[in-house]
Amino acid sequence: MTEQCRAEENIDVIPAISWATALKEPEGAWHEISGPCVGIFDRSKLPPNAIQNLDSIELVFNVPAEQVLLFEGRVIDFSEERGIHFAD
């Protein structure tokens, strides 16, 4: 399970695209989910080779090996109705 990184002062963050399996609410409750999500990682906790550079944008992909094929050739989109999702 990936540790959530809530925005704090004095940390250098990297945006991330991940496959979420669970979400912890601020009050502590866990919810099982399954789908793409956008988040951040603390740069100091990442190995240097984990950070990808896409057209001068640093980004981390955090996808379990068994989910990689779900991302191949797919576009991730956002809408008010559906949130983060794969484009149809």
Phi and psi in degrees as a GROMACS rama.xvg file:
@    title "Ramachandran Plot"
@    xaxis  label "Phi"
@    yaxis  label "Psi"
@TYPE xy
-83.1916  134.523  THR-2
-73.1875  131.458  GLU-3
-75.889  145.022  GLN-4
-119.714  101.636  CYS-5
-81.2328  142.388  ARG-6
-58.4141  125.728  ALA-7
-133.335  159.802  GLU-8
-70.2295  152.441  GLU-9
68.4741  23.5623  ASN-10
-119.45  143.832  ILE-11
-95.7576  109.148  ASP-12
-101.208  153.136  VAL-13
-121.932  129.997  ILE-14
-65.1547  149.675  PRO-15
-138.432  145.13  ALA-16
-110.56  123.802  ILE-17
-130.752  166.276  SER-18
-104.279  113.053  TRP-19
-87.4992  135.354  ALA-20
-115.108  -19.9596  THR-21
-154.205  151.425  ALA-22
-131.982  131.018  LEU-23
-102.079  121.354  LYS-24
-73.6957  156.807  GLU-25
-54.8487  -30.9321  PRO-26
-83.3486  -0.189797  GLU-27
107.023  -10.3984  GLY-28
-75.5765  138.82  ALA-29
-99.3848  141.752  TRP-30
-128.773  131.342  HIS-31
-77.8046  132.797  GLU-32
-140.269  170.067  ILE-33
-152.57  105.931  SER-34
169.925  171.623  GLY-35
-70.062  148.647  PRO-36
-147.556  163.341  CYS-37
-116.936  138.302  VAL-38
-156.426  -158.823  GLY-39
-137.71  154.973  ILE-40
-126.175  150.067  PHE-41
-75.4471  117.267  ASP-42
-52.9593  -38.1309  ARG-43
-66.5492  -15.7665  SER-44
-99.1872  4.67648  LYS-45
-107.895  141.924  LEU-46
-70.2603  146.025  PRO-47
-54.3468  -34.7549  PRO-48
-76.0993  -3.77718  ASN-49
-80.2949  -18.8649  ALA-50
-91.6773  121.066  ILE-51
-95.6123  149.022  GLN-52
-116.338  110.012  ASN-53
-113.538  104.671  LEU-54
51.1472  47.8875  ASP-55
71.6496  13.3265  SER-56
-109.618  119.845  ILE-57
-78.9799  135.45  GLU-58
-152.005  145.873  LEU-59
-114.618  134.43  VAL-60
-105.318  121.966  PHE-61
-122.636  85.0869  ASN-62
-127.608  126.402  VAL-63
-59.975  147.268  PRO-64
-52.2895  -38.2476  ALA-65
-71.6193  -10.4641  GLU-66
-106.621  -6.07379  GLN-67
-56.1414  -43.075  VAL-68
-62.3441  -25.6782  LEU-69
-64.8652  -27.526  LEU-70
-89.2173  -24.0083  PHE-71
-59.5896  120.487  GLU-72
73.2047  10.1372  GLY-73
-104.52  153.396  ARG-74
-107.439  131.61  VAL-75
-93.1606  132.155  ILE-76
-128.497  170.47  ASP-77
-136.213  137.95  PHE-78
-142.33  155.275  SER-79
-60.3446  -36.9228  GLU-80
-73.8052  -40.2536  GLU-81
-109.863  -10.3809  ARG-82
70.3226  -148.191  GLY-83
-74.4039  130.146  ILE-84
-159.725  165.407  HIS-85
-75.8702  133.475  PHE-86
-66.5957  143.676  ALA-87
